[in-house]
Amino acid sequence: MKVGLDLIEIGRIRRTLERYPSFRDRVFTEAEREYCDSRPNPPQHYAARFAGKEAVGKALGCGVHFTWREIEIAGRPKPGVRLAGRTKAWAEKVRAGEIDLSLTHSKELAAAICVVAPAD
């Protein structure tokens, strides 16, 4: 079993969204952008998904710096994880099984924890 954890300041994501308009498209899938932009406080939800992607990358042992959109955080209220491309291939190579993800946020922080079970 592998575990990944990430914590990020929502203000940091808010400033990044404001300063770098391409950040949304570079890091988040269309479905993630639609979901986050539909919420009353989009930066809070972008931050939670950003932390989720980081936590998944850490649990899989592959990181995410050039494959952001290959990890999609989908679903509500319980988020699921969809993998694509090199990240999916990596997960298969390391025999990753079920991926469980939990997201949370407060006024200032967003956090995620990911647990990856070994494949059967």
N, C-alpha and C positions, 0 to 999 in steps of 0.2 A: 504494500500500500504506500502511495506517495501523497504528500500534502504540500500545497502551495498557499501562501498567505500574502495579501497585499493591503496596504493602507495608504490613502492619498487625501490631501487637502482639497476640498471642493473648490476653494478659491483659486488654487493653482490651475485646475481645469477650466474654471470660468475665465481666467486671464488668458489662457492659451486659446480658448475658443474665440475670444475677442481679438486677440493679437494676430492669430494665424488662421484665416478663414479656411485654408485647405486642410487643417487638422481634422475636421469632421470627416471629410472624404477619404483621407489617407488612413485613418485609424478605424473607422466604424463602417459597417455594412449599411446598405440602404435601409434594411429593416430596423437596424439599431437606431439610425438617425431618425426615422419616422417615429419610432416609439419615444425616444428622448425628447424630440421636438414637440411632441403632443402633450407632454407633461407640464404642469405649472412652473416647475423650476428645472429646466433642461440641464444645466450644469451638474446638478445633484445626480441625475440619472446617467449622464455621460461619465461622471467620476466613478460611479458604482460599476459601470460596464468596463471602464478602463482598468479598475482594480481587478475585476473578474478575469479579464484577458491576461493580466500579469500573473494572477494566481494560477490560472490554467497552465501558462507557459512554465512557471516554476515547478508545478507538480509534474508536468511531463518531462521537465529537464531540457527543454529546447529553447526557452526564451521566446520573445515575440517581436523584437525590434524591427524586423523587416517583413513580418508576416501578420501584422495586426488584424487584417480583415479575414485571415484564415481561421480565426477563432471568433465565432459569432455567439453572443449571449442572447438567447431567445427565450421567449415564454414569460408568462406572468400568471400567478404570483410567484411560482417556483421557477427560477431561471434554469434553463437547460443550456447545453453547450453543443454547437455544431462545428465540426472541424472540416477544413478543406485543404487542398494543395499539399505543400511540403509539411505542414503541421499534421495533417491527417496521416501522411506517409510515415512521419516520425512516430506518431502514436502507435501505428501498426508495428513499426520496427521494434519499439520498446515493449510491445505486448501490453499496451494500456487497455484496460477494460472499461467498465462504467465510470463516467466522470460525474461527480456530484459537486454542485456549486451553491454557495450561499452568499448573498449580497446584503449589505446593510449600509445605512447612512444616517448621520445626525445632521445638525445644522452646519457643521464645519468639516466633517470627515466622512469618507466613504471607505468601506472595507469589503474584502472578499476572502473567502476560504474555499479551497478546492481540494477534493479528495479523489484520487484516481486509484481504482481497484485494479489488481492484476487481471489480465484476460484469463478466461477459463482454459 
